[in-house]
Amino acid sequence: MGLKKGPFVVAQTFSVLDPYDPADENIIVLLSDGDFEIVATVDVCVTQPKKTQICIDSMAQIAVISEDSTFELTYELLRNGIVIATINDEMDYEPPLGTDGRHTNFPNFPLVDNKSSAGINKYELRVTRVSTSGAEDLVVFVGSRSLKATVFEC
């Protein structure tokens, strides 16, 4: 009798106490339009690609310091360097009166990948600061984040 096969999970997670603290080694700062960073990575070994589904779950905490502004970020999931999913997040932000202009967002999205290839598949979460209007001093931080792959063999 063999071992019962079941799903297995591979994950990378970074946690930060204060997403506005650039001194924290786990915080990434996106200073200007076009800046991008790979914020999390997982490697998944696939032995039977036609019988394998990989459920990808991702989250990236975005912290912004700004006055009135419109800004856009792009979140991309990549498999082996190729974009397999993209989400564009555009926000018109106006801080409440009497505040310091801080805003935090937790965008996340799931994806089921049925197109993996045999061998090691590298999944990455990439965040790009796309555009900004009305806020030359806008600062974007990527704080806590995670990328999790749950592998199911059918």
C-alpha positions in Angstrom: 0.0 0.0 0.0 1.3 3.5 -0.9 0.8 6.8 0.7 -2.5 8.6 0.1 -1.9 11.4 -2.4 -3.4 14.7 -1.5 -2.9 18.4 -2.2 0.3 20.0 -1.1 1.1 23.7 -0.4 4.1 25.8 -1.2 4.1 29.4 0.1 6.3 32.5 0.7 5.1 35.1 3.2 6.5 38.4 4.5 5.0 40.1 7.5 5.7 43.7 8.6 4.6 45.5 11.7 4.4 49.0 10.2 3.9 49.1 6.4 5.0 52.8 6.4 8.5 52.1 7.9 11.1 52.0 5.1 13.7 50.8 7.6 11.9 47.5 7.8 13.9 45.0 5.7 10.7 43.4 4.4 9.2 46.6 3.0 9.6 47.5 -0.7 9.3 51.1 -1.8 8.1 51.9 -5.3 9.4 55.4 -5.8 8.4 56.4 -9.3 6.2 55.4 -12.2 7.5 52.3 -13.9 9.1 50.9 -10.8 8.3 47.2 -10.3 9.3 44.5 -7.9 8.9 40.8 -7.7 7.4 40.7 -4.2 7.0 37.0 -3.7 8.1 33.7 -5.4 7.3 30.0 -5.1 8.6 27.0 -6.9 6.3 24.1 -7.7 7.4 20.7 -9.0 5.0 19.2 -11.5 5.3 15.5 -12.5 2.1 15.0 -14.4 1.0 18.3 -16.1 -2.1 17.0 -17.7 -3.4 15.8 -14.3 -2.3 18.7 -12.2 -4.1 21.9 -11.2 -2.3 24.6 -9.2 -4.4 27.1 -7.2 -2.5 30.3 -6.7 -3.5 32.8 -4.0 -1.7 36.1 -3.6 -1.9 39.2 -1.4 0.1 42.3 -1.2 -0.4 45.1 1.3 -0.1 48.5 -0.4 0.5 51.5 1.8 0.4 55.0 0.3 1.3 58.4 1.7 -0.2 61.1 -0.4 -2.4 64.2 -0.6 -5.2 64.2 -3.1 -4.1 62.0 -6.0 -4.9 59.3 -8.5 -2.6 56.4 -8.7 -2.5 53.0 -10.5 -0.7 49.8 -9.6 -0.6 46.6 -11.7 -0.4 43.2 -10.0 0.8 40.3 -12.2 1.2 36.6 -11.6 4.0 35.1 -13.7 4.8 31.4 -14.4 8.3 30.9 -15.6 8.7 34.6 -16.4 5.5 34.8 -18.5 2.5 36.8 -17.3 -0.5 34.5 -16.8 -2.8 37.0 -15.0 -3.0 40.8 -14.5 -5.1 43.1 -12.4 -5.0 46.9 -12.7 -5.9 48.8 -9.6 -6.6 52.5 -10.1 -7.6 54.7 -7.1 -8.7 58.2 -6.7 -7.6 59.0 -3.2 -8.5 62.0 -1.0 -7.5 61.7 2.6 -10.0 62.6 5.3 -9.6 66.1 6.9 -7.1 66.1 9.8 -5.3 62.9 8.7 -1.7 62.4 7.6 -2.6 61.2 4.1 -2.1 57.5 4.7 -4.0 54.8 3.0 -3.6 51.0 3.1 -5.1 48.5 0.7 -4.9 44.7 0.6 -5.5 43.6 -3.0 -5.6 39.8 -3.6 -6.7 37.4 -6.2 -6.9 33.7 -6.8 -6.1 31.9 -10.0 -6.3 28.2 -11.0 -3.4 27.3 -13.4 -4.2 24.3 -15.6 -1.3 25.0 -18.0 1.8 24.2 -15.9 4.6 22.2 -17.6 6.6 19.2 -16.3 9.4 20.1 -13.9 9.9 23.1 -11.7 7.5 26.0 -12.4 8.4 29.3 -10.8 5.4 31.5 -9.8 6.0 35.1 -9.0 3.9 38.1 -7.9 5.0 41.4 -9.5 3.8 44.8 -8.4 4.3 47.8 -10.7 3.6 51.5 -10.1 2.0 52.4 -13.4 0.9 56.0 -13.2 0.3 58.9 -10.9 -1.4 62.2 -11.4 -1.6 65.1 -8.9 1.0 63.6 -6.5 4.6 64.1 -7.3 5.4 63.3 -3.7 3.4 60.1 -3.6 5.2 57.2 -1.8 4.0 53.6 -2.4 5.1 50.9 0.0 4.6 47.1 -0.4 4.3 45.7 3.1 3.1 42.3 4.2 2.6 39.9 1.3 2.2 36.3 0.4 2.1 33.9 -2.5 0.7 30.4 -2.0 0.4 27.6 -4.5 -1.8 24.6 -3.6 -1.1 21.7 -5.9 -3.9 19.1 -6.8 -3.1 16.0 -8.8 -6.3 14.6 -10.4 
